[in-house]
Amino acid sequence: MKTLAILALLFVELFSLEYSVKAAVQLKTEDVLFIEVQRLSGGSRIFRENDGYEEPVVRKVGNWINEAIPVEDTANNKIKSPVVLKLNMKNGEVVVIRPAYNCSKKNQTNICTLANEEVIYTQNNKSTRLKSVALFDWILAGWKYENVEPPKDSEPLIINDILMVLLNDEIEKAVSDYYSKYLTESPTVYSYMVDIVDVKRVGVFRTFRFLIILETTPVVGPHISVGKDRLIFEIAPPVPGKVKLKKYEHLETHELPPNWQHIIKQ
C-alpha cells in the first residue's frame, strides 16, 4: 500500500508539472498590432509592431510574457488597477494584462494588496496569473522610461543594413546547420539582431578580399533566444558565390522556457 501511495503521489506531481507547462502563455509578437499602456489617472503610451523603432519594445514585452511562470490564481480579478497593458492583436482580439492583487478579509472588510511580481493575463475571457519581475515592473513604471525619440537614420546604418540583407541567407544556413544538432526546430536570424564586430581587408590597399566578423542571437517562436554565436565570413571575388564561412563559434547557450523545451534533442 505504501508503494502504491508513493506512485500515486508521483503521478499527481507529474500531471501537475505537465499542466503547468501547457498552461504557460504562448504569444507570437508578430501577431500583435500594437501594445498600449493605459493609466486610470489619464495618459497612455502606444508601441507598434510595424514600427522599426518601437518593435523591439513589443518583442521585449512578448518575451517576458512567454517566459512568465504560471502561479496559483488567488487574485481578485475585479479590482481596478491604476494601470493596465493592452495587447491589440491583428485578428481584432485584445489581451489585457494588469498587476495582480491578494485579498483577505479582516473584521468583515476586504483588504487587497498588490501581489509583488505577479500579473493577471486575460485573453478570450480566460485569466491566468503569471509571475514575472520584469513584466510587473515595466507595467507599473518601466514603460514611462522607454526612449520617445526614434534614432536618426544614417549612411553607415544604411550600409550596415544592406550588408546584413546580402549576407542573411549565408548567416541563416550557418546557424541552421549548427543548431540542427541540438534542436528539432531551426532558429530564425533577424537582420536587426546581427552586429558587425569587425571588418578587415585582407592584403594591400584596395584589394577586394575581406573578412567580416558578426555576432547574432538566433530565436525560435515568439522571439525566444536560443543562444549567441560569432561567425567569420570571407568575402572575395575568387570565392564561389563570393561569400565563404571561415569560422563558426558558439558563444552562449540560452535556457528555453518550459513550453519550448520539447524542441531540444535528447
Secondary structure, 3 states (H helix, E strand, C coil): CHHHHHHHHHHHHHHHHHHHHHHCCCCCHHHEEEEEEEECCCCEEEEECCCCCCHHHHHHHHHHHHHCEECCCCECCCCCCCEEEEEEECCCCEEEEEEEEEEEEECCEEEEEEEEEEEEEEECCEEEEEECHHHHHHHHCHHHHCCCCCCCCCHHHHHHHHHHHHHHHHHHHHHHHHHCCCECCCCECCHHHEEEEEEEECCCCCCCCEEEEEEECCEECCCEECEEEEEEEEECCCCHHHEEEEEEEEEEECCCCHHHHHHECC
